[in-house]
Amino acid sequence: MIQAIAFYLFAFVVILSGALTIASRNPVHSVMWLILAFFNAAGLMVLVGAEFIAMLLVIVYVGAVAVLFLFVVMMLDIDFAELRAGVARYAGIGLAVAVALAAEVMIAVGAWSAGKIDLTRRVAPVDPAMPNIQAIGTLLYTRYVFIFEAAGFVLLVAMIGAIVLTHRERSGSRFQNVARQNARRPQDATRNVQPPVGQGVQL
C-alpha cells in the first residue's frame, strides 16, 4: 500500500513538474522545476529497484547538468522576446515534426503489441544475489565494452571541439601582456602636476 502511494505521488509530481518546466515563463524557474522532476524520477527508480539509475539522476543530472543549465541561464544575457519570435516563426515546422514523431511512436507501439514478443526469452539471466550496480557493471564492461568506449570517445571529441572553439583566434581581441605589465614603472603610470590655485587638473 505504501509503495503504491509513493508511486502515484512521485509520478504525479514528475508529470506536474515536467509540465511546469515547459510552461514557465522564467527560464530559472524552468530549471528549478526540471531539478524537481529529476528528484522524483529518482524516487521512481528506487521503487523499482534501480538504485544505480536513481543515483545517476541525482548525482549527474541534478548535480551537474541541471546546475550547469541554471548557471548558463543566469549568466547569459538572452533576449527572450526575440527568442520567442524566432520560435513562433518556425512553429509550423515544429508542429509537423511533432506530428511525425507522434505517428512513429504510435506505429512502434502498434507493431510491438501485434508482435507479442516474450521478453523473458530475451533477458539475460542475472543472479538474484548479485547487486544491481554489480550486474550493470559486469554487463557494461564485458558485453558492451566497445560500445562504452565508443561513447567515451564521442564525448572526448566533443570536449576537444568545445575547447578549440573557445580558444580560437578572434579579430579585435585584446590579450594581457604580463611581461609589459611587470616592466611598467611608476613614472610611466602617473604624472605629477602642480595646478594653480582655483584651476582644476587637465586630463
C-alpha atoms as one frame of an Amber mdcrd trajectory, in Angstrom:
protein
   0.000   0.000   0.000   2.825   2.379   0.914   4.634   1.602  -2.341   1.502
   2.338  -4.399   1.009   5.676  -2.631   4.678   6.575  -3.151   4.493   5.595
  -6.825   1.434   7.743  -7.554   2.905  10.634  -5.567   6.244  10.549  -7.402
   4.552  10.052 -10.773   2.153  12.956 -10.199   4.979  15.298  -9.171   7.103
  14.222 -12.170   4.269  14.963 -14.619   3.390  18.247 -12.901   6.977  19.493
 -12.712   7.607  18.455 -16.323   4.579  20.445 -17.475   5.668  23.454 -15.402
   9.176  23.186 -16.861   7.713  23.790 -20.297   5.044  26.309 -19.262   7.169
  28.563 -17.013   7.975  31.956 -18.491  11.052  32.446 -16.326  13.919  30.182
 -17.509  15.351  29.969 -13.987  12.020  28.646 -12.719  12.016  26.135 -15.583
  15.391  24.767 -14.481  14.185  24.513 -10.866  11.103  22.558 -11.950  13.397
  20.324 -14.032  15.508  19.582 -10.952  12.345  18.660  -9.049  11.352  16.310
 -11.879  14.767  14.609 -11.716  14.479  14.069  -7.959  11.052  12.477  -8.233
  12.145  10.345 -11.197  14.973   9.096  -8.977  12.339   8.172  -6.390  10.511
   6.108  -9.015  13.750   4.334  -9.906  14.299   3.442  -6.241  10.793   1.958
  -6.081  11.500  -0.429  -8.970  14.878  -1.450  -7.540  17.115   0.501  -9.963
  19.105   2.351  -7.323  22.053   2.902  -9.683  19.912   4.861 -12.150  18.459
   6.813  -9.221  21.964   7.812  -8.131  22.818   8.806 -11.696  19.759  11.058
 -11.860  20.654  12.809  -8.621  24.446  12.997  -8.952  24.878  13.535 -12.695
  21.717  15.230 -13.876  20.805  17.267 -10.792  24.331  17.823  -9.513  25.930
  18.676 -12.854  23.671  19.089 -15.860  20.756  20.977 -14.298  23.035  23.189
 -12.185  25.068  23.958 -15.316  21.866  24.924 -17.136  20.962  27.171 -14.214
  24.324  28.967 -14.240  24.248  29.398 -18.016  20.710  30.803 -17.951  21.542
  33.197 -15.107  24.841  34.416 -16.616  23.867  34.847 -20.262  22.045  37.996
 -21.336  19.417  36.440 -23.604  16.699  38.427 -25.317  13.776  36.091 -24.674
  11.346  38.242 -26.665  13.453  37.772 -29.797  13.847  34.089 -28.971  10.082
  33.605 -28.735   9.629  35.447 -32.033  12.015  33.011 -33.691  10.123  30.070
 -32.200   6.814  31.454 -33.471   8.318  31.801 -36.943   9.106  28.081 -37.140
   6.010  26.889 -35.289   4.629  25.169 -38.414   7.793  23.131 -38.965   7.945
  22.218 -35.282   4.312  21.102 -35.326   4.921  18.957 -38.402   7.946  17.291
 -36.755   5.937  16.699 -33.564   3.107  15.065 -35.525   5.589  12.867 -37.401
   7.268  11.758 -34.152   3.891  11.037 -32.538   2.905   8.942 -35.552   6.165
   6.986 -35.351   5.634   6.302 -31.657   2.076   5.077 -32.303   3.252   2.822
 -35.148   6.049   1.416 -32.972   3.639   0.701 -30.103   1.201  -0.960 -32.503
   3.934  -3.121 -34.015   5.161  -4.095 -30.551   1.650  -5.078 -29.458   0.996
  -7.023 -32.657   4.267  -8.954 -32.369   3.570 -10.215 -28.838   7.271 -10.589
 -28.088   8.096 -12.596 -24.985  10.640 -10.511 -23.099  11.503 -13.323 -20.717
  13.302 -15.176 -23.515  15.480 -12.180 -24.426  16.521 -11.028 -20.972  19.964
 -12.210 -19.871  19.842 -14.324 -16.686  21.028 -12.430 -13.610  21.882 -13.930
 -10.265  19.303 -12.650  -7.743  22.007 -12.388  -5.092  24.091 -10.036  -7.269
  23.587  -6.300  -6.515  22.101  -4.082  -9.187  25.250  -1.991  -9.657  27.470
  -5.066  -9.955  25.156  -6.604 -12.570  25.165  -3.418 -14.660  28.948  -3.070
 -14.375  29.562  -6.686 -15.329  27.373  -6.398 -18.422  28.715  -2.971 -19.371
  32.400  -3.845 -19.154  32.162  -7.280 -20.775  29.486  -7.500 -23.456  29.144
  -3.793 -24.260  32.695  -2.640 -23.540  33.370  -1.478 -27.126  30.126   0.492
 -27.261  31.034   2.046 -23.901  34.474   3.018 -25.194  32.933   4.470 -28.376
  30.585   6.630 -26.293  33.560   7.881 -24.263  35.444   8.672 -27.478  32.492
  10.704 -28.786  32.372  12.690 -25.538  36.137  13.258 -25.747  35.838  14.625
 -29.289  33.002  16.919 -28.186  35.099  18.212 -25.265  38.115  18.883 -27.512
  35.865  20.675 -30.017  34.429  22.899 -27.295  37.943  23.801 -26.093  39.126
  24.572 -29.636  36.104  26.772 -30.332  36.629  28.624 -27.049  40.340  29.336
 -27.614  40.257  30.154 -31.308  41.750  33.451 -32.507  39.247  36.284 -32.745
  39.723  39.560 -34.575  39.796  42.611 -32.352  40.568  40.689 -29.167  42.947
  42.257 -26.648  45.124  39.931 -24.602  47.002  40.539 -21.399  50.760  41.183
 -21.716  52.137  40.102 -18.357  55.784  40.976 -19.140  54.834  44.507 -20.200
  52.798  44.997 -17.033  55.646  43.791 -14.819  58.151  46.078 -16.584  55.981
  49.169 -16.146  57.494  51.860 -13.898  55.573  54.201 -11.571  56.683  57.269
 -13.536  55.173  55.740 -16.683  51.785  55.334 -15.000  51.480  58.632 -13.069
  52.177  62.299 -13.768  52.975  64.815 -11.055  51.429  68.248 -11.655  51.120
  71.447  -9.624  47.970  73.224 -10.813  47.488  76.881  -9.878  45.044  77.823
  -7.154  41.470  77.782  -8.429  42.294  75.798 -11.570  41.452  72.144 -11.972
  43.618  69.371 -13.244  43.710  68.950 -17.017  43.296  65.365 -18.088
